[in-house]
Amino acid sequence: MDAKALRSATFTLHRYYMWANRMRVHMEEKLPTYSEQLKRDKNDIWTTEGIETFMYMSYWYSGLYVVIEGWRALKLSDPNVDSLLSVTKNVELLKKYRNGVYHYQKNYFDNRFMNLMTKGQNIVEWVRNLNLAFGGYFLNLPRPKAKEQTP
């Protein structure tokens, strides 16, 4: 892939990052209300706040895996991103989580969902750091000219 095509494809990958990151924003908007509700009743996860928080988190995590796929396909490199992607167990669990989100599972607490939380290495911190690392990478890219993006 020549430099111009790679630049265009990388900018396109940025779109997927923005979509994933927007789901993070929505999750964080719901999280305080859900956290307060859980303080009142730890067993009541079936509230609107709980369902929406889980939904946004799941779409964020799944979207972030799509960014990983694009990152690898384009053979991009950044020390911060690459270091986080070297935690292969987390990457594989995130892939399975994404598959669980976008392919119907008969069991509400399917292992594809639960294993990420129980078997991942500091998964919440890792996902947040990966999201920040991708964000930093994309923020520092020069933006392509509009004519480079049109077919």
C-alpha positions as CSV (number, residue, x, y, z in Angstrom):
1,M,0.0,0.0,0.0
2,D,1.5,3.3,-1.0
3,A,1.8,6.2,1.5
4,K,-1.3,8.1,0.2
5,A,-3.5,4.9,0.4
6,L,-2.2,4.1,3.9
7,R,-2.9,7.7,5.1
8,S,-6.5,7.5,3.7
9,A,-7.1,4.0,5.2
10,T,-5.7,5.2,8.6
11,F,-8.0,8.2,8.6
12,T,-10.9,5.8,7.8
13,L,-9.9,3.6,10.8
14,H,-10.1,6.8,12.8
15,R,-13.9,6.8,12.1
16,Y,-14.2,3.4,13.8
17,Y,-12.3,4.7,16.8
18,M,-14.6,7.7,17.0
19,W,-17.7,5.5,16.9
20,A,-16.3,3.2,19.6
21,N,-15.2,6.2,21.7
22,R,-18.7,7.7,21.5
23,M,-20.1,4.6,23.0
24,R,-17.6,5.1,25.9
25,V,-19.0,8.6,26.4
26,H,-22.5,7.3,26.5
27,M,-21.5,4.6,29.0
28,E,-19.8,7.2,31.2
29,E,-22.9,9.4,31.1
30,K,-25.0,6.5,32.4
31,L,-22.5,5.1,34.9
32,P,-23.1,7.5,37.8
33,T,-26.8,6.9,37.9
34,Y,-26.3,3.1,37.7
35,S,-23.6,3.2,40.4
36,E,-26.0,5.0,42.7
37,Q,-28.7,2.5,41.9
38,L,-26.4,-0.4,42.7
39,K,-25.5,1.2,46.1
40,R,-29.2,1.0,46.9
41,D,-29.7,-2.6,45.7
42,K,-26.7,-4.6,44.5
43,N,-29.0,-7.4,43.2
44,D,-31.1,-5.2,40.9
45,I,-29.0,-5.2,37.6
46,W,-32.2,-5.2,35.5
47,T,-32.9,-1.5,35.6
48,T,-32.9,0.8,32.6
49,E,-29.6,2.3,33.9
50,G,-28.0,-1.1,34.2
51,I,-29.1,-2.4,30.8
52,E,-28.1,0.9,29.1
53,T,-24.7,1.0,30.9
54,F,-24.0,-2.6,29.9
55,M,-25.2,-1.9,26.3
56,Y,-22.9,1.1,25.8
57,M,-20.0,-0.6,27.4
58,S,-20.5,-3.7,25.2
59,Y,-20.7,-1.6,22.0
60,W,-17.6,0.4,23.1
61,Y,-15.6,-2.7,23.8
62,S,-16.7,-4.3,20.5
63,G,-16.0,-1.2,18.5
64,L,-12.5,-1.0,20.1
65,Y,-11.8,-4.5,18.9
66,V,-12.7,-3.4,15.3
67,V,-10.1,-0.7,15.7
68,I,-7.6,-3.4,16.7
69,E,-8.5,-5.4,13.6
70,G,-7.9,-2.4,11.4
71,W,-4.7,-1.5,13.2
72,R,-3.3,-4.9,12.5
73,A,-4.6,-5.0,8.9
74,L,-2.9,-1.7,8.2
75,K,0.3,-2.8,10.1
76,L,0.3,0.5,12.0
77,S,2.7,1.0,14.9
78,D,2.8,3.1,18.0
79,P,4.8,2.2,21.1
80,N,1.8,2.9,23.5
81,V,-0.7,1.0,21.4
82,D,1.6,-1.8,20.6
83,S,2.6,-2.3,24.2
84,L,-1.1,-2.7,25.2
85,L,-1.8,-5.0,22.3
86,S,1.0,-7.2,23.5
87,V,-1.3,-8.4,26.2
88,T,-2.6,-11.0,23.9
89,K,-4.9,-12.7,26.4
90,N,-6.9,-9.5,26.7
91,V,-7.0,-9.0,23.0
92,E,-8.3,-12.5,22.5
93,L,-10.9,-12.1,25.2
94,L,-12.0,-8.8,23.7
95,K,-12.4,-10.5,20.3
96,K,-14.6,-13.2,21.9
97,Y,-16.6,-10.5,23.7
98,R,-17.1,-8.7,20.4
99,N,-18.3,-11.9,18.9
100,G,-20.7,-12.4,21.8
101,V,-22.1,-8.9,21.3
102,Y,-22.7,-9.2,17.6
103,H,-23.8,-12.8,17.4
104,Y,-26.8,-14.0,19.3
105,Q,-26.1,-15.9,22.5
106,K,-28.8,-18.0,24.2
107,N,-27.2,-17.6,27.6
108,Y,-27.5,-14.1,29.1
109,F,-24.3,-14.6,31.0
110,D,-22.4,-16.3,28.2
111,N,-18.7,-17.0,28.7
112,R,-17.8,-14.6,25.9
113,F,-19.1,-11.8,28.2
114,M,-18.1,-13.2,31.6
115,N,-14.5,-14.4,30.7
116,L,-13.4,-10.9,29.7
117,M,-14.3,-9.7,33.2
118,T,-13.0,-12.7,35.1
119,K,-10.0,-13.9,33.1
120,G,-8.7,-10.6,31.6
121,Q,-5.7,-8.9,33.1
122,N,-6.8,-5.6,34.7
123,I,-9.3,-5.4,31.9
124,V,-11.1,-2.2,32.8
125,E,-7.8,-0.3,33.1
126,W,-6.4,-2.0,30.0
127,V,-9.4,-1.1,27.8
128,R,-9.3,2.5,29.1
129,N,-5.6,2.8,28.4
130,L,-6.0,1.2,25.0
131,N,-8.8,3.7,24.2
132,L,-6.5,6.6,25.3
133,A,-3.6,5.2,23.3
134,F,-5.6,5.0,20.1
135,G,-7.0,8.4,20.8
136,G,-3.5,9.9,21.2
137,Y,-2.3,8.2,18.0
138,F,-5.2,9.5,16.0
139,L,-5.0,13.0,17.5
140,N,-1.4,13.3,16.3
141,L,-2.1,12.3,12.7
142,P,-2.2,15.0,10.0
143,R,-5.6,15.2,8.5
144,P,-6.0,14.3,4.9
145,K,-7.3,16.7,2.4
146,A,-11.0,16.2,1.5
147,K,-10.2,15.2,-2.1
148,E,-8.0,12.4,-0.7
149,Q,-11.1,10.9,0.9
150,T,-13.6,11.1,-2.0
151,P,-13.9,8.1,-4.4
